[in-house]
């Protein structure tokens, strides 16, 4: 109900945030959003000043992914808003709930090429779940409420709200709009029965688990399904953590850099049970050769994904937390696949990772495995993009999906550091480690200032091979070793750089230094940088070449895989 007292649109923005339980926003001020920053001053909403708008939006993504809440970021018009675009695209492809609020030039000068004017609405349409421009003060509050609802409902995603400066200073009576209760998408009984029948009749079924499980809050339901059916499983990059570490029949990540056991088992399966995944090309390899003899049961909240790339035999577009318990009930004690489970167990044993490596050099996979085993229960690992990202996915393990933050769909270098900042603010008691490469780290290095200002105990594990490692690996394998613009031998002294931001650290070169160095990093009470020199000869294996089937994995015998 209204109070009769009028407030500015900018003040209403902050009240809407508070009404949605938002206590932290990430952003960078500027002219067109100044009234909102004025309203923010002294409010109950904490603002975290990032040092680049892309860093602010990635921090909002990290906050959202680590907490399960909707992340919020602010930016001004023009370059402020355009700097958000990459992060919003990242959120769209990885289905992360984010509300981005941008200032815009006053309505009276829109379309005149005013100072710092850009068509943010038009620019953002392809990289958001929905975008709004607020055209009148009466639209402001309902639009913001709608933005939060859209961002978090169904398949989550980013929503942008562009607010002209004159609307921010216009007066209105604050009144929360009436909200309808969203009805959850429930599965059809006949589709569930058909799915159960296919699963019961399969001799080689396998679960293909994606990021949708964590986003749906269905991790417990998935694990109960696995316990009841004992069906073997694999996961995508975003699905890591959904299946408990040590689960019998779990073969790890599948796809381009997936485990050999996972890829071989999927290729040999006769039924794919796809749960919250989308047949991404980095998962399937050559699509028409992916699990060629398998029927498909596809479970996903987003109906647009059902049949988009692989036509399912049964498609269920509904909430996973509703589908999985019902399917479990139909299947308990009715799945008999003992020979297949034995076959999968043999694949797992035959293709175990081997971590012995000759010489004194630091072998990154072995070091990352040690890190995984040392991390406390309440930990978050945030990755950048490149070879180190794939090594983390292959060799570390995670207790929950929200403990592993990685730019999957867009593959954005520079994601790791600001995402770790957002995760640390969301989970103040967690041990947050960002694993980065020397190329990716420089993309948003300015966010070290945010760590310094907020005194955040983020741990930085920087793997440095003085190369753009993943690009260099492809140049080596597919471009006749023509190493065009992948040399980073002029990197700065990263430990000195960290010290300039009051972040202590050290550099290590030998395998014998790893154990103590990891302990020093994890035991530090504040932020810390562990700079690790590795040989650029180390590549990520196995590798499914572009255009090849997942059964055609390239390997390197030197890694003793």
C-alpha positions as CSV (number, residue, x, y, z in Angstrom):
1,X,0.0,0.0,0.0
2,X,1.1,3.6,-0.7
3,X,2.0,5.9,2.1
4,X,1.1,9.1,0.3
5,X,4.7,10.2,0.6
6,X,6.6,10.6,-2.7
7,X,10.2,9.6,-3.3
8,X,12.6,9.7,-6.2
9,X,12.7,6.9,-8.7
10,X,16.3,6.3,-7.6
11,X,15.2,5.7,-4.0
12,X,12.5,3.3,-5.3
13,X,15.2,1.3,-7.0
14,X,17.0,0.7,-3.7
15,X,13.7,-0.1,-2.0
16,X,13.0,-2.8,-4.6
17,X,16.4,-4.3,-4.1
18,X,15.8,-4.5,-0.3
19,X,12.4,-6.0,-0.9
20,X,14.0,-8.8,-2.9
21,X,16.5,-9.5,-0.2
22,X,19.4,-7.9,-2.0
23,X,22.0,-6.8,0.4
24,X,25.0,-6.5,-1.9
25,X,25.4,-5.0,-5.4
26,X,28.6,-4.7,-7.5
27,X,29.2,-1.7,-9.7
28,X,30.9,1.4,-10.9
29,X,29.3,4.9,-10.8
30,X,29.0,7.5,-13.6
31,X,27.0,10.4,-14.7
32,X,23.8,8.7,-15.9
33,X,23.4,6.5,-12.8
34,X,24.4,9.1,-10.3
35,X,20.9,9.6,-8.7
36,X,20.8,5.8,-7.9
37,X,24.3,6.0,-6.3
38,X,23.0,9.0,-4.3
39,X,20.1,6.9,-3.1
40,X,22.5,4.1,-2.3
41,X,24.5,6.3,0.0
42,X,23.6,5.4,3.6
43,X,21.2,2.7,2.6
44,X,21.1,-0.9,3.9
45,X,22.4,-2.2,0.6
46,X,26.2,-2.7,0.5
47,X,27.9,-1.6,-2.7
48,X,31.1,-3.2,-3.8
49,X,33.2,-0.9,-6.0
50,X,34.8,-3.0,-8.7
51,X,37.4,-1.4,-10.9
52,X,35.8,-2.2,-14.2
53,X,32.2,-2.8,-15.1
54,X,33.0,-6.3,-16.5
55,X,34.6,-7.1,-13.2
56,X,31.4,-5.9,-11.4
57,X,29.1,-8.1,-13.5
58,X,31.4,-11.1,-13.2
59,X,31.5,-10.6,-9.4
60,X,27.6,-10.6,-9.5
61,X,27.8,-13.9,-11.5
62,X,30.2,-15.4,-8.9
63,X,27.9,-14.2,-6.1
64,X,24.9,-15.7,-7.8
65,X,26.5,-19.0,-8.6
66,X,28.1,-19.5,-5.2
67,X,25.0,-18.6,-3.2
68,X,22.0,-19.6,-5.4
69,X,20.7,-16.0,-5.1
70,X,20.2,-13.4,-7.9
71,X,23.3,-11.3,-8.4
72,X,22.9,-7.5,-9.0
73,X,25.3,-5.0,-10.7
74,X,25.1,-1.3,-11.6
75,X,26.7,0.6,-14.5
76,X,26.3,4.0,-16.0
77,X,25.3,4.7,-19.7
78,X,27.5,4.3,-22.7
79,X,30.9,2.7,-22.0
80,X,29.7,1.6,-18.5
81,X,26.8,-0.4,-20.0
82,X,28.8,-1.7,-23.0
83,X,31.4,-3.1,-20.5
84,X,28.7,-5.3,-19.0
85,X,27.8,-7.0,-22.3
86,X,30.5,-9.8,-22.2
87,X,29.5,-10.7,-18.6
88,X,25.8,-10.7,-19.4
89,X,26.5,-13.0,-22.4
90,X,28.4,-15.3,-20.0
91,X,25.4,-15.3,-17.6
92,X,23.0,-16.1,-20.5
93,X,25.0,-19.1,-21.8
94,X,25.5,-20.5,-18.3
95,X,22.0,-19.7,-17.1
96,X,22.9,-17.4,-14.2
97,X,20.3,-15.2,-12.5
98,X,21.6,-11.6,-12.7
99,X,19.8,-8.2,-12.7
100,X,21.9,-5.5,-14.3
101,X,20.7,-1.9,-13.8
102,X,22.2,0.7,-16.0
103,X,21.7,4.5,-16.1
104,X,20.7,6.1,-19.4
105,X,20.7,9.6,-20.7
106,X,17.5,11.6,-20.1
107,X,14.5,10.5,-22.2
108,X,14.4,14.0,-23.9
109,X,17.7,13.4,-25.6
110,X,17.5,9.7,-26.4
111,X,18.3,9.3,-30.1
112,X,20.3,12.5,-30.4
113,X,23.7,10.9,-29.9
114,X,24.0,12.6,-26.5
115,X,27.1,12.2,-24.4
116,X,27.6,8.6,-23.4
117,X,24.4,7.5,-25.1
118,X,24.2,4.0,-26.6
119,X,21.3,1.8,-27.5
120,X,21.8,-0.5,-24.6
121,X,18.4,-2.1,-25.0
122,X,19.1,-3.1,-28.6
123,X,22.7,-4.1,-27.8
124,X,21.7,-6.4,-24.9
125,X,18.8,-8.2,-26.6
126,X,21.0,-11.0,-27.9
127,X,22.9,-11.6,-24.6
128,X,20.1,-11.4,-22.0
129,X,17.1,-13.4,-21.1
130,X,15.1,-10.2,-21.2
131,X,15.9,-6.4,-21.4
132,X,13.8,-3.4,-20.4
133,X,14.1,0.3,-20.9
134,X,11.9,2.2,-18.4
135,X,10.0,4.8,-20.3
136,X,8.0,6.4,-17.5
137,X,8.2,6.7,-13.8
138,X,5.0,4.6,-13.4
139,X,6.7,1.7,-15.1
140,X,9.8,1.7,-12.8
141,X,8.7,-0.4,-9.9
142,X,6.7,-3.0,-11.9
143,X,9.6,-3.4,-14.3
144,X,12.1,-4.0,-11.6
145,X,9.8,-6.6,-9.9
146,X,9.4,-8.3,-13.3
147,X,13.1,-8.3,-13.9
148,X,13.8,-10.2,-10.7
149,X,11.0,-12.7,-11.4
150,X,12.3,-13.4,-15.0
151,X,15.9,-13.7,-13.9
152,X,15.2,-16.4,-11.3
153,X,12.3,-18.3,-12.8
154,X,12.3,-21.3,-15.1
155,X,15.7,-21.5,-16.7
156,X,17.6,-18.6,-15.0
157,X,19.4,-15.9,-16.8
158,X,20.4,-12.2,-16.9
159,X,18.0,-9.3,-17.2
160,X,19.0,-5.8,-17.9
161,X,17.0,-2.7,-16.8
162,X,18.0,0.6,-18.5
163,X,16.7,3.6,-16.5
164,X,17.0,7.1,-18.0
165,X,18.4,9.8,-15.6
166,X,15.2,11.9,-15.6
167,X,13.2,8.9,-14.4
168,X,15.6,8.3,-11.6
169,X,14.9,11.8,-10.2
170,X,11.2,11.9,-11.0
171,X,8.8,11.5,-8.0
172,X,6.5,8.6,-7.3
173,X,4.5,7.0,-4.5
174,X,6.2,3.7,-3.7
175,X,3.8,0.8,-4.1
176,X,4.8,-2.8,-4.5
177,X,2.9,-4.4,-7.4
178,X,0.7,-7.5,-6.9
179,X,2.6,-10.6,-7.8
180,X,1.3,-13.8,-9.1
181,X,2.6,-17.1,-7.7
182,X,4.5,-18.8,-10.5
183,X,3.2,-22.4,-11.0
184,X,6.0,-25.0,-11.2
185,X,6.2,-27.0,-14.4
186,X,5.1,-30.5,-13.3
187,X,5.9,-33.7,-15.4
188,X,3.2,-35.5,-17.2
189,X,2.5,-39.0,-15.8
190,X,2.4,-40.7,-19.1
191,X,5.8,-39.2,-20.0
192,X,7.3,-40.4,-16.7
193,X,5.9,-43.9,-17.3
194,X,7.4,-44.0,-20.8
195,X,10.8,-42.8,-19.4
196,X,10.7,-45.4,-16.7
197,X,9.9,-48.1,-19.2
198,X,12.9,-47.1,-21.4
199,X,15.2,-47.1,-18.4
200,X,14.0,-50.5,-17.2
201,X,14.5,-52.0,-20.6
202,X,17.9,-50.6,-21.2
203,X,21.0,-52.8,-20.7
204,X,23.6,-50.0,-20.8
205,X,22.0,-46.8,-19.5
206,X,24.0,-43.8,-18.4
207,X,23.2,-40.5,-16.8
208,X,24.5,-37.4,-18.6
209,X,24.3,-34.7,-15.9
210,X,24.5,-30.9,-16.6
211,X,24.4,-27.6,-14.8
212,X,20.6,-27.6,-14.7
213,X,20.6,-30.0,-11.7
214,X,22.4,-27.5,-9.4
215,X,20.3,-24.5,-10.6
216,X,17.1,-26.5,-10.0
217,X,18.1,-27.3,-6.4
218,X,17.9,-30.9,-7.4
219,X,21.3,-32.3,-6.3
220,X,19.8,-34.3,-3.5
221,X,17.1,-35.7,-5.8
222,X,19.7,-36.7,-8.4
223,X,21.9,-38.5,-5.8
224,X,18.8,-40.3,-4.5
225,X,18.0,-41.4,-8.0
226,X,21.6,-42.8,-8.5
227,X,21.4,-44.6,-5.1
228,X,18.1,-46.2,-6.0
229,X,19.0,-47.2,-9.6
230,X,22.8,-47.6,-9.5
231,X,23.0,-46.3,-13.0
232,X,26.5,-45.1,-14.0
233,X,27.0,-41.4,-14.6
234,X,29.0,-38.7,-16.3
235,X,28.9,-34.9,-16.0
236,X,29.5,-31.8,-18.0
237,X,31.8,-29.0,-16.9
238,X,28.9,-27.2,-15.2
239,X,27.5,-30.4,-13.8
240,X,30.6,-31.1,-11.8
241,X,29.7,-31.4,-8.1
242,X,26.2,-32.6,-8.7
243,X,27.3,-36.2,-8.3
244,X,29.0,-37.0,-5.0
245,X,32.7,-37.6,-5.1
246,X,33.4,-41.4,-4.9
247,X,30.0,-42.4,-6.2
248,X,30.3,-45.9,-7.7
249,X,29.9,-45.7,-11.5
250,X,30.7,-42.0,-11.7
251,X,33.3,-41.5,-14.5
252,X,33.9,-37.8,-14.3
253,X,33.6,-35.2,-17.1
254,X,32.7,-36.2,-20.7
255,X,33.5,-34.4,-23.9
256,X,36.4,-32.7,-25.6
257,X,38.7,-32.9,-22.5
258,X,36.6,-35.5,-20.7
259,X,38.0,-38.6,-19.1
260,X,38.6,-41.5,-21.5
261,X,36.3,-43.8,-19.4
262,X,33.5,-41.3,-19.5
263,X,33.6,-40.9,-23.3
264,X,34.0,-44.6,-24.0
265,X,31.1,-45.5,-21.7
266,X,28.8,-42.9,-23.3
267,X,29.7,-44.0,-26.8
268,X,28.8,-47.6,-25.9
269,X,25.6,-46.8,-24.0
270,X,22.1,-47.8,-25.3
271,X,20.3,-45.1,-23.3
272,X,21.2,-41.6,-22.4
273,X,19.3,-40.1,-19.5
274,X,20.1,-36.4,-20.0
275,X,19.4,-34.3,-16.9
276,X,19.7,-30.6,-17.1
277,X,22.1,-30.6,-20.0
278,X,21.9,-29.4,-23.6
279,X,24.1,-31.4,-26.0
280,X,26.7,-28.7,-26.2
281,X,29.3,-29.2,-29.0
282,X,32.2,-29.4,-26.5
283,X,30.4,-32.3,-24.9
284,X,29.2,-34.3,-28.0
285,X,32.0,-33.9,-30.5
286,X,30.7,-34.7,-33.9
287,X,27.0,-34.7,-33.1
288,X,25.8,-37.5,-35.4
289,X,28.4,-39.8,-33.9
290,X,27.6,-39.1,-30.3
291,X,26.3,-42.1,-28.4
292,X,25.2,-43.5,-31.8
293,X,23.3,-46.5,-30.4
294,X,21.6,-44.8,-27.6
295,X,18.0,-43.8,-27.1
296,X,17.5,-40.6,-25.2
297,X,15.4,-39.5,-22.2
298,X,15.8,-35.7,-21.9
299,X,14.8,-33.9,-18.7
300,X,15.1,-30.1,-18.7
301,X,13.1,-27.1,-17.6
302,X,13.7,-25.3,-20.9
303,X,11.4,-26.7,-23.6
304,X,13.5,-25.0,-26.3
305,X,16.4,-27.5,-25.5
306,X,14.2,-30.6,-26.0
307,X,14.9,-31.8,-29.5
308,X,17.1,-28.8,-30.5
309,X,20.2,-30.9,-31.2
310,X,19.2,-34.5,-30.6
311,X,15.7,-35.8,-30.9
312,X,14.7,-37.5,-27.6
313,X,12.6,-40.7,-27.4
314,X,11.1,-39.2,-24.3
315,X,11.2,-35.5,-23.4
316,X,10.1,-34.1,-20.1
317,X,10.0,-30.3,-19.8
318,X,9.5,-29.8,-16.0
319,X,11.2,-28.9,-12.8
320,X,13.9,-31.4,-12.0
321,X,13.2,-31.4,-8.3
322,X,9.7,-32.7,-9.2
323,X,10.7,-35.1,-12.0
324,X,13.6,-36.9,-10.3
325,X,11.7,-38.0,-7.1
326,X,8.8,-39.3,-9.2
327,X,11.1,-41.2,-11.6
328,X,13.0,-42.6,-8.7
329,X,9.8,-44.0,-7.1
330,X,8.9,-45.7,-10.4
331,X,12.3,-47.3,-10.8
332,X,13.4,-48.3,-7.3
333,X,14.5,-52.0,-7.3
334,X,13.5,-52.3,-11.0
335,X,16.8,-51.6,-12.8
336,X,18.9,-54.6,-13.4
337,X,22.2,-53.7,-15.1
338,X,24.8,-55.7,-13.2
339,X,26.9,-56.6,-16.3
340,X,27.0,-53.0,-17.5
341,X,28.0,-51.8,-14.0
342,X,30.9,-54.3,-14.1
343,X,31.9,-53.0,-17.5
344,X,31.9,-49.4,-16.4
345,X,33.9,-50.3,-13.3
346,X,36.5,-51.9,-15.5
347,X,36.6,-48.8,-17.7
348,X,37.1,-46.7,-14.6
349,X,40.0,-48.8,-13.3
350,X,41.7,-49.2,-16.7
351,X,41.7,-45.4,-17.4
352,X,42.5,-44.0,-13.9
353,X,44.5,-40.8,-13.9
354,X,48.2,-41.4,-13.1
355,X,50.0,-38.6,-11.3
356,X,53.5,-39.9,-11.2
357,X,55.7,-37.6,-13.4
358,X,59.4,-37.8,-13.8
359,X,61.7,-34.9,-13.1
360,X,61.7,-31.9,-10.8
361,X,59.1,-29.8,-12.7
362,X,55.7,-29.1,-11.2
363,X,53.0,-31.3,-12.9
364,X,49.8,-29.2,-12.7
365,X,47.3,-32.1,-12.6
366,X,49.1,-33.7,-9.6
367,X,49.2,-30.3,-7.8
368,X,45.5,-29.6,-8.4
369,X,44.6,-33.1,-7.1
370,X,46.5,-32.4,-3.9
371,X,44.7,-29.0,-3.6
372,X,41.3,-30.7,-4.0
373,X,42.2,-33.2,-1.2
374,X,43.4,-30.4,1.1
375,X,40.4,-28.0,0.7
376,X,38.1,-27.6,3.7
377,X,34.5,-28.7,3.2
378,X,33.2,-25.1,2.8
379,X,35.3,-24.2,-0.3
380,X,34.8,-22.5,-3.6
381,X,37.1,-22.9,-6.6
382,X,36.7,-20.2,-9.3
383,X,38.5,-20.8,-12.6
384,X,39.6,-18.7,-15.5
385,X,39.6,-20.2,-19.0
386,X,42.3,-22.3,-20.7
387,X,44.4,-25.3,-19.9
388,X,44.3,-24.7,-16.2
389,X,40.4,-24.7,-16.4
390,X,40.4,-28.1,-18.0
391,X,42.9,-29.5,-15.5
392,X,40.7,-28.2,-12.6
393,X,37.7,-30.0,-14.2
394,X,39.6,-33.2,-14.7
395,X,41.6,-33.5,-11.5
396,X,39.8,-31.6,-8.8
397,X,36.5,-32.7,-7.2
398,X,33.7,-30.7,-5.7
399,X,31.1,-31.3,-3.0
400,X,28.4,-29.3,-4.7
401,X,27.9,-27.5,-8.0
402,X,28.1,-24.1,-6.4
403,X,31.6,-24.9,-5.2
404,X,32.9,-24.9,-8.8
405,X,32.7,-21.6,-10.8
406,X,33.8,-21.8,-14.4
407,X,32.9,-19.9,-17.5
408,X,31.5,-22.8,-19.5
409,X,29.3,-21.7,-22.4
410,X,31.2,-18.5,-23.3
411,X,34.6,-19.4,-22.1
412,X,35.5,-15.9,-21.0
413,X,39.1,-15.2,-20.0
414,X,39.1,-12.8,-17.0
415,X,36.2,-14.5,-15.3
416,X,38.0,-16.2,-12.4
417,X,39.2,-13.3,-10.2
418,X,36.0,-11.2,-10.1
419,X,33.9,-14.3,-9.8
420,X,35.9,-15.3,-6.8
421,X,35.4,-11.9,-5.3
422,X,31.6,-12.3,-5.6
423,X,31.8,-15.8,-4.2
424,X,33.8,-14.7,-1.2
425,X,31.3,-11.9,-0.4
426,X,28.4,-14.3,-0.8
427,X,30.0,-16.9,1.4
428,X,32.1,-15.0,3.9
429,X,33.3,-18.1,5.8
430,X,34.2,-20.1,2.7
431,X,37.8,-20.8,1.5
432,X,37.7,-19.3,-1.9
433,X,40.5,-20.1,-4.4
434,X,40.7,-18.8,-7.9
435,X,42.8,-20.9,-10.3
436,X,44.1,-18.8,-13.2
437,X,46.6,-18.8,-16.0
438,X,49.0,-16.1,-16.8
439,X,47.0,-15.1,-19.9
440,X,43.6,-15.0,-18.2
441,X,44.8,-13.3,-15.1
442,X,45.8,-10.1,-16.8
443,X,42.3,-9.7,-18.3
444,X,40.7,-8.4,-15.0
445,X,43.8,-7.9,-12.9
446,X,42.5,-4.5,-11.7
447,X,40.1,-6.4,-9.4
448,X,43.1,-7.0,-7.1
449,X,42.2,-3.5,-5.8
450,X,38.7,-4.7,-4.9
451,X,40.3,-7.5,-2.8
452,X,42.5,-5.0,-1.1
453,X,39.7,-2.5,-0.4
454,X,37.4,-5.2,1.0
455,X,40.2,-7.1,2.7
456,X,38.9,-10.3,1.1
457,X,40.8,-13.6,1.9
458,X,40.7,-14.8,-1.7
459,X,43.5,-17.3,-2.5
460,X,45.0,-16.9,-6.0
461,X,46.7,-20.0,-7.6
462,X,48.4,-18.7,-10.7
463,X,49.7,-21.3,-13.2
464,X,52.3,-19.6,-15.4
465,X,53.7,-21.3,-18.5
466,X,54.4,-17.9,-20.2
467,X,52.0,-18.9,-23.0
468,X,48.4,-18.7,-24.0
469,X,48.4,-22.4,-23.3
470,X,45.3,-23.7,-24.9
471,X,45.7,-21.7,-28.1
472,X,49.4,-22.8,-28.2
473,X,48.3,-26.4,-27.8
474,X,46.0,-26.1,-30.8
475,X,48.7,-24.4,-32.8
476,X,51.0,-27.2,-32.0
477,X,48.5,-29.9,-33.0
478,X,46.5,-28.4,-35.8
479,X,48.5,-25.4,-37.2
480,X,51.9,-27.0,-37.9
481,X,53.5,-25.5,-34.8
482,X,53.0,-22.0,-36.1
483,X,52.9,-20.2,-32.7
484,X,51.3,-16.9,-33.7
485,X,51.0,-14.4,-30.8
486,X,50.8,-16.9,-28.0
487,X,54.2,-16.1,-26.3
488,X,53.8,-14.3,-22.9
489,X,57.5,-14.5,-21.9
490,X,57.3,-10.7,-21.0
491,X,54.8,-11.4,-18.2
492,X,55.3,-9.1,-15.2
493,X,56.6,-10.4,-11.8
494,X,53.2,-11.5,-10.5
495,X,54.3,-11.8,-6.9
496,X,55.6,-8.2,-6.9
497,X,52.3,-7.1,-8.6
498,X,50.3,-8.8,-5.9
499,X,52.5,-7.1,-3.2
500,X,51.6,-3.7,-4.7
501,X,48.0,-4.5,-3.6
502,X,49.1,-5.7,-0.2
503,X,48.7,-9.3,-1.1
504,X,51.6,-11.6,0.0
505,X,52.7,-14.5,-2.0
506,X,55.5,-16.7,-3.3
507,X,56.7,-18.4,-6.5
508,X,57.5,-22.1,-6.8
509,X,59.4,-24.0,-9.5
510,X,59.8,-27.6,-8.3
511,X,57.5,-30.4,-7.4
512,X,59.2,-30.8,-4.1
513,X,57.9,-27.3,-3.1
514,X,54.2,-27.9,-3.9
515,X,53.0,-29.5,-0.6
516,X,54.3,-26.7,1.7
517,X,53.3,-24.0,-0.7
518,X,49.7,-25.2,-0.8
519,X,49.6,-25.4,2.9
520,X,51.0,-21.8,3.2
521,X,48.3,-20.6,0.8
522,X,45.4,-22.3,2.5
523,X,46.6,-21.4,6.0
524,X,46.9,-17.7,5.2
525,X,44.4,-15.6,7.0
526,X,44.0,-13.0,4.3
527,X,44.5,-13.0,0.5
528,X,47.5,-14.8,-0.9
529,X,49.0,-15.4,-4.3
530,X,50.8,-18.7,-5.1
531,X,52.6,-18.2,-8.4
532,X,53.5,-21.6,-10.0
533,X,56.0,-21.9,-12.8
534,X,55.1,-24.8,-15.1
535,X,56.6,-26.0,-18.4
536,X,54.8,-25.0,-21.5
537,X,55.3,-28.5,-22.9
538,X,52.5,-29.8,-20.7
539,X,49.2,-30.1,-22.6
540,X,45.7,-31.1,-21.7
541,X,44.9,-34.7,-22.5
542,X,42.9,-36.4,-23.7
543,X,41.6,-34.2,-26.5
544,X,38.8,-34.9,-29.0
545,X,39.9,-33.0,-32.2
546,X,37.4,-30.6,-33.7
547,X,35.0,-32.4,-36.0
548,X,35.9,-35.8,-34.6
549,X,33.9,-38.4,-32.7
550,X,34.3,-38.7,-28.9
551,X,35.7,-42.2,-29.5
552,X,38.6,-40.6,-31.4
553,X,40.5,-39.1,-28.5
554,X,44.1,-38.0,-28.9
555,X,46.4,-38.9,-26.0
556,X,49.9,-38.2,-24.9
557,X,51.9,-41.2,-23.4
558,X,54.2,-38.8,-21.5
559,X,51.4,-37.9,-19.1
560,X,51.0,-41.7,-18.4
561,X,47.3,-41.4,-18.7
